[in-house]
Amino acid sequence: MFSWVLDNPGDVVTEVCVMPEAASRLQSFAEQLLGAPLPMRIRAWDGSQAGPPGAPTLVVRNRRALRRLLWKPGELGLARAWVAGDLDIEGDFYAALDHLSGLVWNRGEDARSLAEALREPGVRAAVRGLVRMAGLPVPPAPPREEVARRRRGLHTKRTDKRAVSHHYDVGNDFYEVVLGPSMVYSCAYWETAEGGDTLEDAQRDKLELVCRKLALMPGRRLLDVGCGWGSLAIHAAREHGVHVVGVTLSQEQAAYARKRVAEEGLADRVEIRVQDYRDVTDAPFDAVSSVGMAEHVGSEQYLTYARDLYALLKPGGRLLNHQIARRPHADEDAYSLDGFIDAYVFPDGELAPLGTTVTQLERAGFEVRDVEPIREHYALTLRRWVANLEADWTRALDLTSPGRARVWRLYMAASALAFERNRLGVNQILAVRSLEAGGSGMPLRARTWN
Ligand SMILES: C[S@@+](CC[C@H](N)C(=O)[O-])C[C@H]1O[C@@H](n2cnc3c(N)ncnc32)[C@H](O)[C@@H]1O
């Protein structure tokens, strides 16, 4: 099936890039490579179209898109072409992304995925030949030791600050468009699977759930690690009467959060700092919340993170760690960092399987008391963020670059699908620093929380 590709790489370039009716040539090239019909329509730069009528359409605006795809086949190539505006999608965005991710990664028994096809040495060599002929340099794949070295160099205080700034210091106005008035950048807590409640209600319910799990009450001290725009700190101080220290690495977030705190009249109870969690020294706290922050910590630093939070708590104090989890890989050593999310969205972000996180918390001394998996909630939340962005697209383009707006739309929609398809999870882990004699201070019936 691949002999045509292997034997005639020059003809393939000519066929696909130079001859008329590019869409049907593209379709037949992809179908030969994958060994199955394409479920999407294609519209090419010359206006030609091919594929099942009524299906979502992949618009290939120019030949450069093909070069990008062939140069880095898979997630990163697709994303590069998408960010540059060389590729577009018409029709149902989620259905199209679902088809594309299926084509690239998981086809099932009867058809191979692009990733599988490209693992065959002959096909890989032919594709690299194509890329060379298309005039693009072919970088060597980084050796395993290089991936390991890069990992070790990550997550110093300086690199974390730079990575956080890349993601969060892009304008609070842009985040207001996406997140809406609640300004919470983590999974909400919905009443129904249909997501009938508003995003603001669902976010308020999430903040309240975190406060109840932490048994917050007047006079207690809460440390909110990765406090974002201050929403949890404000809710906890206003509704539960606690004193809160919120730390973030983002200057823009801190300025925004302080303004909100002052407007709410809570300046005597909420302190927002631009500070790394590793630099917090004013222990002890009765409770620590870390919501949507631990994804930035990285595997090399995770135990340090867990130990630091443990040390900051009083005996009997609770940690609520709300964190995205990936599925374990068959070969954990081969786990590579250079995907689309790393390149464009969260530089140096790292996801761990749930079991790894629980083990690290236990190794740091915590007793893990409860794990609540809430991945369906994240899919609902992300779909709402995508809808917010699409509804205010023109303003979003004014507030940021078109490339960034396209990246955010793609990463949020693709992440919604990943949570729906169970490729990603998100969990609220409640852990306790036990009292000296071993008591947890937890109620016998855990669901009442305090
Ligand atoms: C996804 S946001 C979540 C914000 C907030 N918890 C929420 O739910 O809306 C992640 C937060 O973690 C913060 N962060 C990341 N690394 C940090 C570090 N090393 N020390 C302190 N904060 C950090 C970022 O500045 C950002 O505020």
Ligand as a Chemical Component Dictionary entry (heavy atoms), coordinates in Angstrom:
data_LIG
# 
_chem_comp.id                   LIG 
_chem_comp.type                 NON-POLYMER 
_chem_comp.pdbx_formal_charge   0 
_chem_comp.three_letter_code    LIG 
# 
loop_
_chem_comp_atom.comp_id 
_chem_comp_atom.atom_id 
_chem_comp_atom.alt_atom_id 
_chem_comp_atom.type_symbol 
_chem_comp_atom.charge 
_chem_comp_atom.model_Cartn_x 
_chem_comp_atom.model_Cartn_y 
_chem_comp_atom.model_Cartn_z 
_chem_comp_atom.pdbx_ordinal 
LIG C1  C1  C 0  -4.517 27.915 35.930 1  
LIG S1  S1  S 1  -4.114 29.229 37.035 2  
LIG C2  C2  C 0  -5.289 28.894 38.282 3  
LIG C3  C3  C 0  -5.666 30.122 39.032 4  
LIG C4  C4  C 0  -6.723 29.947 40.116 5  
LIG N1  N1  N 0  -6.347 28.993 41.116 6  
LIG C5  C5  C 0  -8.070 29.609 39.496 7  
LIG O1  O1  O 0  -8.560 28.511 39.729 8  
LIG O2  O2  O -1 -8.632 30.475 38.805 9  
LIG C6  C6  C 0  -2.534 28.751 37.743 10 
LIG C7  C7  C 0  -1.952 29.705 38.739 11 
LIG O3  O3  O 0  -0.763 29.124 39.299 12 
LIG C8  C8  C 0  0.196  30.149 39.463 13 
LIG N2  N2  N 0  1.532  29.556 39.601 14 
LIG C9  C9  C 0  2.186  28.741 38.745 15 
LIG N3  N3  N 0  3.402  28.404 39.222 16 
LIG C10 C10 C 0  3.525  29.012 40.435 17 
LIG C11 C11 C 0  4.551  29.055 41.417 18 
LIG N4  N4  N 0  5.709  28.411 41.231 19 
LIG N5  N5  N 0  4.324  29.765 42.550 20 
LIG C12 C12 C 0  3.166  30.434 42.734 21 
LIG N6  N6  N 0  2.156  30.433 41.825 22 
LIG C13 C13 C 0  2.332  29.737 40.682 23 
LIG C14 C14 C 0  -0.007 31.037 38.254 24 
LIG O4  O4  O 0  0.579  32.308 38.459 25 
LIG C15 C15 C 0  -1.546 31.074 38.212 26 
LIG O5  O5  O 0  -2.019 32.045 39.093 27 
# 
loop_
_chem_comp_bond.comp_id 
_chem_comp_bond.atom_id_1 
_chem_comp_bond.atom_id_2 
_chem_comp_bond.value_order 
_chem_comp_bond.pdbx_ordinal 
LIG C1  S1  SING 1  
LIG S1  C2  SING 2  
LIG S1  C6  SING 3  
LIG C2  C3  SING 4  
LIG C3  C4  SING 5  
LIG C4  N1  SING 6  
LIG C4  C5  SING 7  
LIG C5  O1  DOUB 8  
LIG C5  O2  SING 9  
LIG C6  C7  SING 10 
LIG C7  O3  SING 11 
LIG C7  C15 SING 12 
LIG O3  C8  SING 13 
LIG C8  N2  SING 14 
LIG C8  C14 SING 15 
LIG N2  C9  SING 16 
LIG N2  C13 SING 17 
LIG C9  N3  DOUB 18 
LIG N3  C10 SING 19 
LIG C10 C11 SING 20 
LIG C10 C13 DOUB 21 
LIG C11 N4  SING 22 
LIG C11 N5  DOUB 23 
LIG N5  C12 SING 24 
LIG C12 N6  DOUB 25 
LIG N6  C13 SING 26 
LIG C14 O4  SING 27 
LIG C14 C15 SING 28 
LIG C15 O5  SING 29 
# 
